[in-house]
Amino acid sequence: MSNKFRIMTLKKIAASAGILTSFACVATNASTRGTNITSKMETVNQTSEQVKRAGILMDITRDSLLRPANFKKALLNLKPGSGREDFIFDQVTKSCPFDNMVPITVPGPGGTKITYKVMPDFVMIDGQRITMSAHTAQRIANHCDLRMPPEKMAKQIYDKAETKVRPAPLSSEGVTIDGVFHTGKEVVSRLLMDPRAAAAYNEQINEAMKGKEGTLSAGQMKTLTAPSEDNTDRTFAGGWEGESGQALQGYGRTIHGSGYHDYSTGARFASNDVVIEMPDGSIHKVTLDQIMNHKDWFMAVSDTLGTKKYKI
């Protein structure tokens, strides 16, 4: 088969699956997003003046919109449960759309290249990586039109990461909280979901990543992944590879429900916008959903056909 014919065949397959989209449509969507961002900033400016007049102490930025200046303290004081998860959902979704995504390119079928974008680190607010349940992560993904990475994509992110660190697990080294030392056994028995443990471990990650902030990083936590079965209420996660590449927890279905979270598990999202480069160099903009739901293309980023989500 000639190279020209092979490229034409790839394009026909992609077009028949609805993968290839017109640049005009993409440009229109980009323009719409720009309008939405401008409108959002106008709202922020108006709200900022109202807040100032009310004398309320708030931290207002483009990415945090309206976030309490004492966010970290508020998070520390919230016990595990629906109230905490709702607070996290509210605070994280105020940062939509996320504009710090970084590209990752992987091989596709027939000599193509597929480029998707992901967060450079786990979800963070004010330097604090936010531990959350798979249920909350799915809610955030749905709200912001993002996707949770399937297992294969999570491994690709690790492979491409510039920075790979992993402080010692608290379950092995113990942790000092509020001046009191807790053994590893105590961490396992009663502190896994404690927000103070999450804050303490986050500080250790930040220390290990000094000077490398903003780079694509991985291995510092377990990754909440998209489930391999649709509409599930079980948590899928894995990773925590550090520099060695050896995952402390294998990827897949865990024993935990989708409402579970612990100090060492974080969420990282991928954009739904994807670029395919054909062997002839032509570029086509598609969606991750289109890739995931095609019988041939999905294998570039997942071991399971179809976009799978947690039960909401």
C-alpha positions in Angstrom: 0.0 0.0 0.0 1.4 3.4 -1.0 2.0 6.0 1.7 -0.4 8.4 0.0 -3.2 5.7 -0.1 -2.5 4.7 3.5 -2.9 8.4 4.7 -6.1 8.7 2.7 -7.4 5.5 4.3 -6.6 6.8 7.8 -8.5 10.0 7.0 -11.5 8.2 5.7 -11.6 5.9 8.8 -11.3 9.0 11.1 -14.0 10.9 9.1 -16.4 8.0 9.1 -16.1 7.9 12.9 -16.7 11.6 13.2 -13.1 12.1 14.4 -12.0 14.8 11.9 -13.5 18.2 12.5 -13.3 21.4 10.5 -10.9 24.1 11.5 -13.7 26.6 11.1 -15.7 24.8 13.8 -12.7 24.6 16.1 -12.0 28.3 15.6 -15.6 29.2 16.4 -15.4 27.1 19.6 -12.2 28.8 20.6 -13.7 32.2 19.9 -16.7 31.3 22.1 -14.4 30.2 24.9 -12.5 33.4 24.7 -15.8 35.3 24.9 -16.8 33.3 28.0 -13.4 34.0 29.7 -13.8 37.7 29.0 -17.4 37.7 30.4 -16.1 35.8 33.4 -13.4 38.3 34.1 -16.0 41.2 33.9 -18.1 39.3 36.4 -15.0 38.9 38.7 -14.2 42.6 38.5 -17.8 43.6 39.3 -17.9 41.1 42.2 -14.5 42.3 43.5 -15.9 45.8 43.9 -19.0 44.4 45.8 -16.7 42.4 48.1 -14.5 45.5 48.8 -17.6 47.5 49.7 -18.8 44.8 52.0 -15.4 44.7 53.7 -15.1 40.9 53.3 -11.6 39.5 53.1 -11.3 37.5 49.9 -8.5 36.4 47.6 -9.7 37.2 44.1 -7.6 36.1 41.1 -8.5 35.1 37.5 -8.1 31.4 38.4 -9.6 31.5 41.8 -12.5 33.9 41.2 -13.9 34.1 44.8 -11.8 32.0 47.2 -11.5 32.5 50.9 -8.0 33.9 51.8 -8.0 31.3 54.6 -8.7 28.4 52.2 -6.1 26.1 53.7 -7.4 26.6 57.2 -11.0 26.0 55.9 -9.9 22.8 54.2 -8.1 21.6 57.3 -11.2 22.1 59.5 -13.5 20.1 57.2 -14.0 16.5 58.2 -14.3 13.8 55.6 -17.9 13.8 54.2 -20.2 15.4 51.7 -19.7 18.9 53.2 -15.9 18.7 52.5 -16.5 17.3 49.0 -19.0 20.0 48.1 -16.5 22.6 49.3 -13.8 21.1 47.1 -16.1 20.9 44.1 -17.1 24.6 44.6 -13.5 25.8 45.0 -11.9 23.8 42.1 -14.6 24.5 39.6 -14.1 28.3 40.1 -10.8 27.8 38.3 -12.4 26.6 35.0 -11.2 26.8 32.4 -7.7 25.6 33.3 -5.1 27.3 31.2 -1.9 25.6 32.4 -2.3 22.3 30.5 0.8 20.8 29.0 0.9 18.6 25.8 1.8 15.0 25.7 2.3 13.2 22.3 1.9 9.4 21.9 1.9 7.2 18.8 -1.4 6.5 17.2 -2.4 3.9 14.6 -0.9 3.9 11.1 2.0 6.2 11.9 -0.1 9.0 13.3 0.7 11.0 16.4 -1.9 12.0 19.0 -1.4 14.9 21.3 -3.5 15.5 24.3 -3.1 18.0 27.2 -3.0 17.4 30.9 -2.5 19.3 34.1 1.2 19.5 35.0 0.6 18.4 38.5 -2.4 17.2 40.6 -5.2 19.6 41.3 -3.8 22.3 43.5 -5.1 25.4 45.2 -2.7 27.8 46.9 0.1 25.3 46.8 -2.1 22.6 48.4 -2.7 19.4 46.4 -6.4 18.6 47.0 -7.2 15.1 47.9 -10.8 14.2 46.9 -13.0 11.3 46.2 -13.4 9.8 42.7 -17.0 10.9 42.9 -16.0 14.5 43.4 -13.3 14.3 40.7 -16.0 13.0 38.2 -18.3 15.9 39.2 -15.5 18.4 38.5 -14.6 16.7 35.2 -18.3 16.9 34.1 -18.7 20.5 35.1 -15.4 21.7 33.5 -15.7 19.5 30.4 -12.5 17.6 31.4 -11.7 13.9 31.4 -10.2 11.7 34.1 -7.2 9.9 32.6 -7.6 6.1 32.0 -4.8 3.9 33.4 -2.8 3.8 30.2 -2.8 7.6 30.0 -1.8 7.9 33.6 1.2 5.7 32.9 2.1 7.8 29.8 2.0 11.0 31.9 4.5 9.4 34.3 6.7 8.3 31.5 6.8 11.8 30.0 7.1 13.6 33.3 10.2 15.8 33.8 10.0 15.7 37.6 9.5 12.5 39.5 9.5 12.5 43.3 7.9 10.6 46.2 8.4 11.4 49.8 8.3 8.4 52.1 4.7 7.2 52.8 3.4 8.4 56.1 2.4 4.8 56.8 6.1 3.9 57.0 7.7 7.0 58.5 4.9 8.3 60.6 4.0 12.0 60.8 4.1 14.9 63.3 0.8 16.8 63.4 0.2 19.7 65.8 3.4 18.8 67.7 2.3 15.2 68.2 4.1 12.3 66.5 1.9 9.6 65.0 3.5 6.3 64.0 2.9 4.7 60.7 0.6 2.2 62.3 -1.5 5.1 63.7 -1.6 6.7 60.3 -3.0 3.6 58.8 -5.5 3.0 61.6 -7.0 6.5 61.8 -5.2 9.2 59.8 -5.4 8.1 56.1 -8.4 10.4 55.4 -7.4 13.1 57.9 -6.9 16.5 56.1 -4.0 17.3 58.4 -2.1 14.2 57.1 -2.8 15.4 53.6 -1.5 18.8 54.4 1.7 17.4 56.0 2.4 15.1 53.1 1.8 17.9 50.6 4.5 20.0 52.4 6.9 17.1 51.9 6.1 16.9 48.2 6.5 20.7 47.9 9.9 20.5 49.6 11.0 17.6 47.2 9.9 19.7 44.2 11.6 22.9 45.1 12.9 24.6 42.0 10.9 22.3 39.7 7.5 23.9 40.2 5.5 24.2 37.0 7.2 21.2 35.2 5.2 18.1 34.3 5.5 16.0 37.4 4.3 12.6 38.4 4.9 9.8 40.9 4.4 12.0 44.0 0.9 10.6 44.6 -1.5 7.9 43.5 -3.7 9.0 40.5 -7.4 8.8 40.5 -8.1 7.3 37.0 -11.2 6.9 34.9 -12.8 3.6 35.7 -12.6 0.7 33.3 -16.3 0.0 33.8 -19.0 2.6 33.3 -21.2 4.1 35.9 -19.3 2.4 38.8 -19.3 3.4 42.4 -15.9 1.8 43.1 -12.6 3.8 43.1 -10.0 3.2 40.4 -6.5 4.4 41.2 -2.8 3.6 41.2 0.7 4.7 40.8 2.9 6.6 43.4 6.0 5.5 41.5 8.4 8.1 42.6 11.7 8.1 40.8 12.0 4.3 40.6 9.1 3.7 38.3 7.7 1.0 40.7 4.1 1.8 41.7 3.4 1.4 45.4 -0.1 0.6 44.4 -1.0 -1.2 41.2 -3.5 0.5 38.9 -7.1 -0.7 38.8 -10.3 -1.2 40.8 -9.7 -0.7 44.5 -11.7 -2.0 47.5 -12.9 1.5 48.2 -16.2 3.1 47.2 -16.1 6.2 45.0 -16.6 8.4 48.1 -13.2 7.4 49.5 -10.1 9.6 49.6 -6.7 9.5 51.4 -3.7 11.7 51.9 -1.7 10.1 49.1 -4.3 10.1 46.2 -4.9 13.0 43.9 -6.8 14.0 40.8 -5.3 15.2 37.5 -7.4 16.0 34.6 -7.0 15.9 30.8 -8.5 18.3 28.3 -11.1 17.0 25.9 -9.3 18.7 23.0 -6.9 16.5 21.1 -4.8 16.9 18.0 -4.0 14.2 15.4 -1.0 14.5 13.2 -1.2 12.4 10.0 1.9 10.8 8.4 1.7 13.5 5.7 2.0 16.2 8.4 -1.6 17.4 8.2 -3.2 18.3 11.5 -6.7 17.6 12.6 -8.4 18.7 15.8 -10.7 16.2 17.5 -11.9 15.3 21.0 -10.6 12.8 23.5 -14.1 11.3 23.6 -13.9 10.7 19.8 -10.6 9.0 20.3 -11.8 6.9 23.2 -14.9 5.7 21.4 -13.3 4.6 18.2 -12.5 0.9 17.9 -8.9 1.5 16.6 -7.9 4.9 18.0 -8.7 4.3 21.6 -5.8 2.0 22.0 -3.4 4.9 21.8 -4.5 6.2 25.2 -6.5 3.4 26.9 -6.8 -0.3 27.2 -10.6 -0.1 27.3 -12.9 1.1 24.5 -15.2 4.0 25.3 -15.3 6.9 27.7 -16.0 5.5 31.1 -17.3 7.6 34.1 -18.1 7.2 37.8 -21.7 7.0 38.9 -22.9 10.4 40.0 
